[in-house]
Amino acid sequence: MIYLDNFRSTMVAPEVWEAMRTVAIEKYAVPAAFTQCGTEAAELIEGAQSRLAAAIGASQSEIVFTGSGTDAINVGLLGATRAAVIDKPEIVTSEIEHPATLAVYKELEKEGYKAHYVKVNSEGCYDLDELASTLNEHTAMVSLMGVNHMIGTIEPISRAGDLIAEASKRVGHKILYHVDFASALQTQRLDVNAVKADLVSFSSNKIHGPKGVGALYVRKGTKVMPITFGAESYSPLVPGTPNTMGIAGFDKAVELLYATFDKDVERMRSLVNRLESGIKERIPYILINGPEGEERAASHLCCSFLYIEGEAIMMFLNMDGIVVDTGSACAAATLKPNYILMAIGRNHEEAHGSIRFTLSRYNTEADVDTTLTKLIPIVERLRAQSTIKPPVQ
């Protein structure tokens, strides 16, 4: 199998699996003091907190492990927004955020919060002028993402953080700033202080860690109300027995990520450029969705193949053992064109024909070349069968 859907989830690295296996059979006690095995489990969690904290410029106590990236978003957004005491509270995000963020905002709207959805340009970059204009004395929370999961846009989260900090001084209260960094962690470095973030969410399975584990950075002094309840464990925000085995896997994934980070990012960009050049040279009637070059995540390429359905391309590639993703409405639960592609100005046909290729550090030149070899005849065959034909040249 050639796996090119790494923005959805990644393979668990062998070293990660071994770390999890060791914890499962040797350090399975509930993290607690007074027993050797419990202390070892607690120290494991503290070590994982310290490693992630060091990577993002935070302190150990500011890292909370959660059940997933979605869980981290819910704990951070719901917990911090509800804790903020503001008259007629308003919340701000963008129209192209991850469904987890958009779902939380819809829930907060039901609770009476007024939501603003900032627009983006044709490359999926936030309109910072519009963002600035929405910030006022009623704004409680802003949530933005580091890299867009569909089109790979590297968003200006540092400039947004400056605008939010300036607005906070102007209105006389702290406007909280959450950054969804799940899709960015594989290819972008983060300094939470440079970005001025109060909350940042992460997901283990985006960096070759296990599913079912995420993390939330909570800046010291940020008030967050718990949204679930039970026996308090290592954090009052995530009650119950922590997933020590999953946390150990996430920790090892973070260690591996930064051990060869720059080299891996450079290599992924080279492979994506090879794939993009091959498509442009050998397949006509295509559109690149999102920015090109350094403003797009190194592992990412989203193309629209005109006059055919992305779902059909995805299915035929799958039959050849190649896994990709599509923005086609036929492949979506809602049967609607991908909302991100529509937000950047694509029409229904262009959104329907989209394919997203996302690579990881484990992909090779052979993967790219084989994908091109299989993709070209698939596109040609589907266009020959399509009732909508390209214009005669």
C-alpha positions in Angstrom: 0.0 0.0 0.0 1.1 3.5 -0.8 -0.4 5.8 1.8 -0.9 9.4 0.9 -3.6 10.4 3.3 -1.4 11.5 6.2 -3.4 14.6 7.1 -6.2 12.3 8.2 -4.0 9.9 10.1 -0.5 8.4 10.1 1.1 5.0 10.5 2.2 4.3 14.0 6.0 4.4 14.0 7.6 1.1 15.0 9.5 2.8 17.9 6.2 4.2 19.1 4.5 0.8 19.0 7.4 -0.7 21.0 7.2 2.1 23.6 3.4 1.5 24.0 4.0 -2.3 24.3 6.5 -1.8 27.0 4.2 0.4 29.0 1.2 -2.0 28.5 3.0 -4.9 30.0 5.5 -3.3 32.4 4.1 0.1 33.5 0.4 -0.5 33.5 -0.4 0.8 37.0 -2.6 3.8 37.6 -0.3 6.9 37.9 -0.1 7.6 41.6 2.4 8.1 44.4 3.3 5.7 47.3 3.9 2.7 45.1 6.8 2.1 42.8 4.7 1.1 39.8 2.3 4.0 40.3 5.2 6.4 40.6 6.8 5.1 37.4 3.6 5.7 35.5 3.2 9.2 36.9 6.8 10.0 36.0 6.2 8.7 32.5 3.3 11.2 32.1 5.4 14.0 33.6 8.2 13.2 31.2 5.9 13.3 28.2 4.5 16.7 29.4 8.0 18.0 29.7 9.1 16.9 26.2 6.1 18.5 24.4 6.4 21.6 26.5 10.1 22.0 25.7 9.3 21.7 22.0 6.8 24.6 22.0 8.3 26.9 24.5 6.0 26.0 27.4 6.4 24.5 30.9 5.4 21.0 32.0 2.4 22.1 34.0 0.9 23.8 31.0 0.4 20.5 29.1 -2.7 18.4 29.5 -3.2 15.1 27.7 -6.6 14.4 26.3 -8.5 11.6 24.5 -7.9 13.1 21.0 -7.3 16.3 19.1 -11.0 16.8 19.0 -11.2 16.3 22.7 -8.5 18.9 23.2 -10.5 21.4 21.1 -13.6 20.7 23.1 -11.9 21.0 26.5 -10.1 24.2 25.5 -12.8 26.0 23.6 -15.8 25.1 25.7 -14.0 25.2 29.0 -12.2 28.5 28.5 -15.1 30.3 26.8 -17.6 29.3 29.5 -15.2 30.5 32.2 -14.8 33.9 30.6 -17.2 36.5 32.3 -18.1 38.9 29.5 -21.3 40.7 28.8 -23.0 39.5 25.5 -20.0 37.3 24.7 -18.8 36.9 21.1 -16.5 34.3 19.6 -14.4 34.4 16.4 -13.1 31.8 14.1 -12.8 31.3 10.3 -15.0 29.7 7.7 -12.4 27.0 6.9 -11.6 25.6 10.4 -11.6 21.9 11.2 -15.1 20.4 11.7 -14.3 19.9 15.4 -13.8 23.6 15.9 -16.8 24.5 13.8 -19.0 22.0 15.7 -18.0 23.5 19.1 -18.8 27.0 17.8 -22.2 25.9 16.6 -22.8 24.5 20.1 -21.8 27.8 21.7 -24.1 29.7 19.4 -26.9 27.5 20.8 -25.9 28.7 24.3 -26.2 32.3 23.2 -22.8 33.3 22.0 -22.5 35.4 18.9 -20.1 33.8 16.4 -18.1 35.5 13.7 -16.6 33.5 10.8 -13.7 35.3 9.2 -13.3 34.8 5.4 -10.2 33.8 3.5 -8.7 34.7 0.2 -8.3 32.5 -2.8 -5.4 30.7 -1.3 -7.1 30.0 2.0 -5.3 32.7 4.0 -7.2 34.5 6.7 -8.4 38.0 6.1 -6.6 39.7 9.0 -8.3 43.0 8.4 -11.7 41.4 8.9 -10.3 39.6 11.9 -9.2 42.8 13.5 -12.6 44.5 12.7 -14.5 41.7 14.6 -12.5 42.1 17.9 -14.4 44.3 20.4 -15.3 44.5 24.1 -17.6 41.5 23.8 -15.0 39.1 22.2 -14.3 36.2 24.5 -12.4 33.8 22.2 -10.6 33.5 18.9 -9.8 30.1 17.4 -7.6 29.7 14.3 -5.5 26.9 12.9 -1.8 26.6 12.0 -2.2 24.7 8.7 -5.4 24.1 6.9 -6.1 20.4 6.7 -7.7 20.4 3.2 -5.5 22.8 1.2 -2.3 23.0 3.3 -2.3 26.8 3.7 0.2 27.9 6.4 -1.9 30.5 8.3 -0.5 33.7 9.8 -1.1 32.7 13.4 1.6 35.0 14.8 0.3 38.1 13.1 -3.2 37.1 14.3 -1.8 36.8 17.8 -0.4 40.3 17.6 -3.8 41.6 16.5 -5.6 39.8 19.3 -3.1 41.1 21.9 -3.5 44.6 20.7 -7.3 44.3 20.8 -7.1 42.9 24.4 -5.3 46.1 25.5 -7.8 48.3 23.7 -10.9 46.6 25.1 -9.6 46.2 28.6 -9.9 42.4 29.0 -8.0 39.3 27.8 -9.3 37.9 24.5 -8.4 34.3 24.6 -6.6 32.8 21.6 -6.8 29.1 20.7 -4.6 27.6 17.9 -5.5 24.2 16.4 -2.0 22.9 15.6 -3.0 19.3 14.9 -2.4 19.4 11.1 0.6 21.7 11.5 2.7 19.7 14.0 4.3 17.4 11.3 5.8 20.3 9.3 5.7 23.5 11.4 7.6 24.5 14.5 5.7 26.4 17.2 6.7 28.9 19.9 3.5 29.6 22.0 5.0 32.8 23.3 5.8 34.2 19.9 2.3 33.3 18.7 0.8 34.7 21.9 -1.5 31.7 22.2 -3.4 30.9 25.4 -4.6 27.4 24.2 -3.1 25.1 21.6 -4.5 21.7 20.6 -2.5 18.7 19.3 -3.3 15.2 18.0 -0.9 12.2 18.4 -2.1 10.4 15.3 -1.0 13.2 13.0 2.7 12.5 13.8 2.9 8.7 13.8 1.6 8.3 17.3 -1.4 6.3 18.3 -5.0 7.3 17.9 -7.1 8.2 20.9 -4.5 10.7 22.4 -4.3 14.4 22.1 -2.8 17.3 24.1 -3.9 20.8 25.1 -1.5 23.6 26.0 -3.1 25.9 28.6 -1.1 29.0 29.3 -0.6 29.5 33.1 -3.3 31.7 34.5 -5.9 30.8 31.8 -9.2 29.8 33.4 -10.7 26.7 31.9 -13.8 25.0 33.4 -14.0 21.2 33.2 -16.6 19.9 30.7 -16.5 16.3 31.9 -16.5 15.1 35.5 -15.2 12.1 37.5 -12.4 11.1 39.7 -9.6 13.6 39.4 -6.4 12.2 38.0 -3.3 14.1 36.9 -5.4 17.0 35.6 -8.8 18.3 36.8 -9.6 19.1 33.1 -9.4 15.4 32.1 -10.9 13.2 34.9 -10.5 9.5 35.1 -7.6 7.1 34.5 -5.2 8.5 32.0 -4.2 6.6 28.9 -0.7 5.9 30.0 0.1 3.6 27.1 -1.2 6.1 24.6 0.7 9.0 26.2 3.9 7.0 26.1 3.3 6.5 22.4 2.6 10.2 21.8 5.8 11.0 23.8 7.9 8.8 21.6 6.3 10.2 18.5 7.2 13.7 19.6 10.8 12.6 20.3 11.1 11.0 16.8 9.5 14.0 15.2 12.1 16.5 16.4 15.0 14.2 16.1 15.1 14.6 12.3 12.5 17.4 11.9 14.3 19.8 9.4 15.6 16.9 7.3 12.2 15.3 7.1 10.4 18.5 6.2 12.9 19.2 3.4 12.5 15.7 2.1 8.7 15.8 2.1 8.7 19.1 0.3 11.0 17.6 -2.4 8.6 14.7 -2.8 5.6 16.9 -3.0 7.3 19.1 -5.6 8.1 16.0 -7.6 4.5 14.9 -7.5 3.2 18.4 -8.4 5.5 18.8 -11.3 4.6 15.3 -12.6 0.9 16.2 -12.5 1.3 19.6 -14.1 3.5 18.2 -16.9 1.5 15.1 -17.8 -2.2 15.9 -16.9 -4.0 18.8 -18.5 -7.0 20.7 -17.0 -6.0 20.7 -13.3 -6.1 23.3 -10.6 -3.8 23.6 -7.6 -5.9 24.4 -4.5 -4.3 26.7 -2.0 -0.9 28.3 -2.2 2.1 27.0 -3.9 5.7 26.9 -2.6 6.8 27.9 0.9 3.3 29.1 1.9 1.9 25.6 1.8 2.7 22.8 4.2 5.6 20.7 2.9 3.7 17.5 3.0 0.6 18.7 1.2 -0.8 18.9 -2.3 -4.5 19.4 -3.2 -5.5 19.3 -6.9 -8.8 19.6 -8.8 -9.0 17.4 -11.9 -11.6 19.0 -14.1 -14.4 17.2 -15.9 -14.3 14.2 -13.6 -15.2 13.2 -10.0 -12.6 13.1 -7.3 -14.4 10.2 -5.7 -13.9 8.1 -8.8 -10.2 8.9 -9.0 -9.8 8.0 -5.3 -11.6 4.7 -5.7 -9.5 3.6 -8.7 -6.3 4.6 -7.0 -7.4 2.6 -4.0 -7.9 -0.4 -6.3 -4.2 0.0 -7.2 -3.2 0.1 -3.6 -2.8 3.9 -3.3 -4.7 5.8 -0.6 -5.6 9.5 -1.0 -8.5 11.7 0.0 -11.1 13.8 -1.9 -13.3 16.8 -1.4 -15.9 15.3 -3.7 -19.5 15.7 -2.3 -20.1 12.1 -3.2 -17.5 11.0 -0.7 -18.8 13.3 2.1 -21.4 12.4 4.7 -23.3 15.7 4.0 -23.3 15.2 0.2 -22.2 18.8 -0.1 -19.1 20.1 -1.9 -16.1 20.6 0.4 -16.7 23.8 2.3 -13.1 24.9 2.3 -12.8 24.6 -1.5 -16.0 26.6 -1.9 -14.7 29.2 0.6 -11.6 29.8 -1.6 -13.8 30.4 -4.7 -14.0 27.0 -6.3 -17.3 26.0 -8.0 -19.1 22.7 -7.4 -17.4 21.0 -10.4 -14.0 22.1 -9.3 -14.6 20.9 -5.7 -16.0 17.6 -6.9 -12.8 16.9 -8.8 -10.4 17.4 -6.0 -7.9 15.0 -4.6 -5.7 15.6 -1.6 -2.3 14.0 -1.4 -0.6 14.3 2.0 2.8 12.7 2.6 4.8 11.7 5.6 8.5 11.0 6.4 8.0 7.4 5.4 7.0 8.1 1.8 9.6 7.6 -1.0 10.3 8.7 -4.5 9.1 5.3 -5.6 5.7 6.0 -4.0 5.5 9.3 -5.9 6.5 7.8 -9.2 4.2 4.9 -8.9 1.3 7.2 -8.0 1.9 9.2 -11.1 2.1 6.1 -13.2 -1.2 4.9 -11.9 -2.9 8.3 -11.8 -2.4 9.4 -15.4 -4.3 6.5 -17.1 -7.1 6.7 -14.5 -7.7 10.4 -15.3 -7.5 9.7 -19.0 -10.0 6.8 -18.8 -12.4 8.7 -16.6 -12.4 11.8 -18.9 -13.0 9.6 -21.9 -16.1 8.1 -20.2 -17.3 11.5 -18.8 -20.3 13.2 -20.4 -18.6 16.5 -19.7 -15.7 16.9 -22.1 -12.7 19.3 -22.0 -12.8 22.0 -24.7 -11.3 21.0 -28.1 -7.8 22.4 -28.5 
